[in-house]
C-alpha cells in the first residue's frame, strides 16, 4: 500500500451515490425482538458476534467523528460539526431522512471513512441510515449514531460526565416511554432533563442500540473521551476490551527451530469474514474467513518467501561468500523453511488495529511474533492517520497492507520490506551454514 501516493476517489461520485440512495424509502421501524437482560450485565449475552465486532468498529469510527483520530485535515471539522445544534432526536431523524434537509448539518461528508462505514454496515446493517435491504449500501450512518455522537461531543466540550452504571440500572424504566423520570434519576445519572429525554428518545426509537452499551471497546472509547463516570458494572465490561483470548494459529505447514523468525498476518477492519447461525464451521467467536481471505493469506506467504529467497541469493552472491550451486541452494532453502521461518494467521475473527493500539493488539494475539502484517479491508487506510516516522517499519516491526494490493500484485514494496526483515535476522545464521558447506 502506498500510503501517501494513492489517489483519493472523487467526491462527485460519493455525492451522486448519496443522492441515489436517498431515493429509497427509509425504514425506521425499531427491532422489538430483544430478550430480557440477564441479572448481570454480560456483553456476550447482549450482543451477537457480529454486533460485538460492530462495537469494536464503532469505537474506532467514534474516534474519527469526534475528531480524535483519522486524517488530520478532517479532525477540526469533525470536532465542531453540529456542536451548536440542540439535543432534539426527532430533528436529527427528519434532517437525515428528508430529501429537502441538509444531512451535513449533523455530519461531515468525509470520503475517507466511506469504506470503513461499509465494513461497519456489513456486520450490522441496522447501524446505517437505510436499514434492512439497503443498509450496506448507505453512505450515511443511522440517526441514532449521529445523535450519540452529538451527545458525547457536547459533553466533551462542556467538560461534563454522566454515570452509565446508574443509567443502565434504570433500563426498564428509561426504555418505557410511559415512565416518568424523577429528579433522583437525573441526579444519579448526571444528566439534565433535556439530555435524559434525548437519550431515551434514541433508545426508544431503536432499542437494539441499547445493546451497544455492553460493548467493551465502545465503552472504553467513551471512558477515554472523559465523558463517562464508570462504576463497577461499566468497569467490568471495559476490562474485556482486549484480544488476549484470541490466539493466532499456524495453518501453513511451517515447523520451527530455536531461532525461527515468526511473521503474523492479522486481518483488521475487513468484510472478509462470514458469520451467522446458519453458517457451518464457525470459530468459537462466531466467524470464519472467506475463501478470498484464505487465498490472500496463502498468496502473501508465497510472495514473501519468493522475495526472501531472491534477497538471500543477492546477499550471498557477494565475493566474500562461497558460491553455491542450485542443488546446494535448494537444500539450504528447504532447511530454512523447516526451521527458520514460520507464518501465523489470526483467522478466528476480524480485529480492529490502528497505530495507537497496534503494539497492544499484536502482543495480545501473537506475543511470539517478530513481525506483524496488518491486513486491512479496501481503502481502510484512508480512515487512519499514519506517521511514517513512528507507525511503520523500520520504526516498529509491523506494516499495514490493503488486502486488494495483495490480490492485484501491488504490494511489492511491502513484500520487499517483510523479506528484508526476515533476511536481516537470518543472514548471520546462513553465513555460518554456507561456511560449513565450504569445508
N, C-alpha and C positions, 0 to 999 in steps of 0.2 A: 504494500500500500504506500503510495507516495502522498504523505500527509498534507503537504503544502503545495502540491502541484496539480492535483486533480481539479477538474472544472466543476464548479457548483452549478447544478441544474437551474434552468431559468425560472424566475418567479412567474412568468407568464403562464407556463404550463401548470404550475401549482394553483394559480388563480382560476384558470379555466376548469381544472379538476374540482375546485371548491364550488364553482358556480354550477357545474354539472350535478354534483352531489346534492346541492340544496334543492334541486327539483324533486327529489324523492321525499315522500311524507315522513315525518318524524314520529316514531312510535315511542311515546313517553310512558307507556304502561309500566308500572313497577312490578318487579317479581314478588310473588307472595308465598313462594314455597320454602319459607325459612323455617328451619327446625328450631324448637325451643332451645335456648342456650344451656350448656351444662352448668353445674354449680360452680365449677372452677373455670376461669377463662382459659381456653385451650386453643391456640392458633390452628392446630391441625383439625380440631373438631369444627371450627368455624369456617374454614376456607378449604376449597378443593385444591388439589395440587396445582392446577393451572392458575387458580386465584392466588395461591401462595406466591407463585413466581411473578404474577402480575403485581403483587405488592412490592416485590423486590425491584421490578422495573419502575413502578410508580414512585418509589422512594428516590430513584435517581432522576426521573423526569421532574419530580418536585424540586430537586436541587436546581435544575435548569430554569424552570418557570418562576422561581423565586430569585433568580439572578445570582445563585451561589455556585453554579457550575456551567458547563457549556462554553460556547465560543465567547471570547472576551467582548467582541463587538456588539453582542446582543444582551449582555448582562444588565447594563444600566437601564435599557428599555424594559426588560422584564421586571426590574426592581420597582418600577414606578407605574407600570401599566395597571389601570383601574383603581389605583390607590385612593382616588377621590370619590369613587363610586360608593353608594350606600349599600349596606347589607340587606339586600332585597332579592331573595331567591327567585321569586316569580318574574322579576325584571330580567334576571340573568337568563332564565329559560326562554322568555319572549325574545330577548335580543339574539340568542343563539339559534332560534328556530323560525323567526320571522324574516323572510327574504328582504323586507324593506328596512330592517335594522342592520346595524354595523357590528358584526361579531368582533371586530378589532377593538371595540370598547373594552372588552374583557380579556383579550389575549393578543399576543404578538404573532403575526403570520410569519413564523420562523421556519424557513425551508430546511434548516439544519436538523430539526427534530422530527421531520416528516417520517423518515424510515424508522426511527425509534418508536414513534407513536404507532406505526403499523405493527411492530412487534408486540407492543402492549395490547393492541386490539385483537391480535391473533390469539392471545391466550385468554382474553375476556372481552368479547365484543360489546358487552354492556358498559364498558368504560369509554366508548366512542359516542359522539353526538347522535349518529344514526345507528341505533342499536338493532340487533337482530340481523336481517338479511343483508343490510348494507354496512354493518358495523365495521368490518375490517377494511372497507374502502373509504371510510370517513377521514377527512382532513382534520376535523375538529374533535376535541375531547368532549365527554359528556358535561352538561351544565353543572353536575354535582362536583366534578373535579375542579372546574373553574371557580365554583363557589368556595370550596375548601381552600383553594389557593388564595382567594381574596381574603378569607377569614384569617389565614395564617399570616399573610402579608401585612394586614392591618395590625395584628397582634405584635409582629416583629417590629414594626415601625413605632408602635406605642410603647414598646418595652414591657408588654404585659404577658402574663402566663395564665393558663387555665388548668384545672385539675381533672385529668382524664379518668382517674380512678372514681372520683365522685360522679362524673358523667356516666360512666359505664354501670355504676351501681344503680342508676336510675333508668336503665334501659327500658324496662317495661312501661314506665310512666312517660318517658320522653318520646317514645315511638308511638304513643297513643295520642292522637290529635285532640281527643276529648278531655284529656287530663290537664289540669291547671298546674302551672309551675309556681312554686311558692318562693317567697323571699329567702327561705332557708336553702332551697335548691340553688338559687343564684349565688348565695354566699359560699356554699360548699364547692361549687364548680368554678368560681372565679369568673363568671360570665355576667355581662349585662343582660337586661331583658331583651334587647334587640339581638345580641349575639346568640342568646339561647333560642329565640324564635328562629333565627337564621339556620342554626344547626338542626333544629327539629324539622324545619321545612325540608332541608336536604335529605335527612334520613327517612322522613315520612314519604317523600317523593320516590325514593329508591331505597327501601330498607336493606337491600343487598349491600349497599355501600357501607352500612354499619359494620359489616364483617371485616372490612379492611382496617378497622381499629384494632383488630387482633393480628395484624401483620407485623412481625418483629422488625423488619427492615424499615417499614414505613414509620412505625413509632419511634425508631431510633433517629430517623431523619427529623421528625417533629421535635424530639428532645434536643437534637443538635441545633435547631433553629432558635432555641431558648424560649419557645412559647409554651412549653409543657412542664407543669409540675407533676412529676411522676411519683406515684405511690407504689406500694408493694406489688399490686397486680400488674401495673404497667411495666415496672422494672423487671418483673418476672418474664414478661413477654419479650422485652428488649434483649434480655440475656440470651435469647435464642437467635439473635441476628448474627449468625455466623455459619460457615460451611464445614465446620470441623468434622461432622459425622459423615460427610461425603468423601469417600476415598477414591482417588483415581485408580484405574486398573491398567493392565498392560496386555492388550489383546493382540499385539503384533508379532508375537513369537520370538521376542528377544530374550536372551539369557543375560546374566550379569556376572561380572567379576568384582574384585575388591575395589577397583578404581574406575568403575563404569561411569561414563558421562550420561546423565539422565535428562531427557528432554520431555516436557509435558505439554500436551495440547489441551487448552481449556476453552470450551465454547462459551461465548458471552453475548448476551443481548441478540439472540438469533431466533428466528422462527423454525429452525431446523430440528424441532423435537415434536413428536406426536404425543397425545395424551387422551384420556377419556376412558370410561369404564368399559367400552366395547372394544378397545384396542388390546390385542394379545401381547404377552411378553413385555409388559411394562416393568420398569425398575421399581424398587421399593419406594421411590419418590414419585411414582405415577407418570413417568415419561419414558420414552425411548427415542434414540436419534433416528432421523430419517435416513433412508438409503443414500441420499445425496451426501449427508454429513459423514456417514461412514466411509463413503468413497473419497471424500475430501481428506479425511484422516490418513487413509492409505496412500493417496496420491502425494500428499505433503511429505509423508515419511519417505517415500521412494525418491522424491525430488531432493530432499535433504541428503539422503545417503548418496545419491548420484553426485551431487555437488561436493560432498565431503571427500569422496574418492578422488574426484578430479583435483581438488585442492591439495590433498595429500601427495598426489603424484607430482604436482608442481613444486611442492616444498622439497620433496626428496629427489627431485631431478637436479638439485644443486650439486656442484662438483665435490663438496666435502662428504657426500653420502655415496655408498656403494650403489651402483646401478643394478636394479632388479629386472629380471626377465618377467614377461607377462605371467607365466605359471607361478613365479615367486610372489608377484603382486596378488594374484588370485588367492594363493594360500594365506598370505598375510592378511588380506581383506576379510576372508572368511573367519579368521581368528578374531579380528577386530569386531566383527558383527556378533560373534558369540560372547565376547567378554567385555567389550569396551564401550558399546553404545546401546542404550535402552530407551524406548519410547513409551510414554504413558499417555493415556487419554482419560478424560473425565467424560463419560458418556451416559451418566445416570440421570442428569437433569441439566438444563441450561443455567448459567450463572450470570451475575451482573458484576463485571470487573471494569474499573476505570482507574486512572493513575493514583488517586487518593486512597483507594482500598486494595490495590493490586498486590502489594507485598503481603498484606494480611491474608488475602484470599489464597494466594499461591502457597503460603506456609500452611494454611488450614487444609487445603485439598491435597497437596503433594509436597510435604515438607522435605522429602528427599531429592526434589528436582534441582538440577543445576541451572536449567534454563527453561523459561516458560514462554510459550507461544499462545497469545490470547486471540482466538479465532472469533471475529465479530461478524454479525449479520451485515447485509448490504448497506453501505453508506452510514453505518452506525458511528464511524469515526468522526463524522461531521458534528455529532452532538457532544463531542468530548474535546476538551482543550488539552493538547499535548505540549509539554515543554520539551523540546528536543535536547536540551541540556540537562534534563533531570529525569524524564519519564521513560526513556527507551535506552536500549543498548547503544554504547558501551557503559553508560552511567548506571544502568541496572541490568540484571540478567533476564530481560524479557523484551518482547516486541509485541505489537498489535498488528493483526493481519486481517484484511477483509476476505471473507470466505470466497467471494466471487473472483478475487485476484488469483487465488489458487486455481479455481476452476478454469479461468481463461488465460492461464500461464502468464500472469502479470505480476507474479510475486518473486521474480528473480532476485531482486535486491535483498529482500528479506531472507530468502533461502540461502543466499550467499553469506549473510550475517550469521545465520544459525550454523552453517558449515564451518565458517571461520572460528566460531566459538568452540565447536567440537574439536577442530584441528589444534587449536591453541592448547587444549587440555591433553591431547593425545601425542603431540609432537615428540616430547622427550621419551615417552614410553616406546614409540615406534622407532625412534632413532636407536634405542638400545637393542630392539629386536633386529633391526637391519644390521647393526654392527655384529650381532651374534651370528646372523646368517652369513656374514662375510668371513667368519673364522672357520 
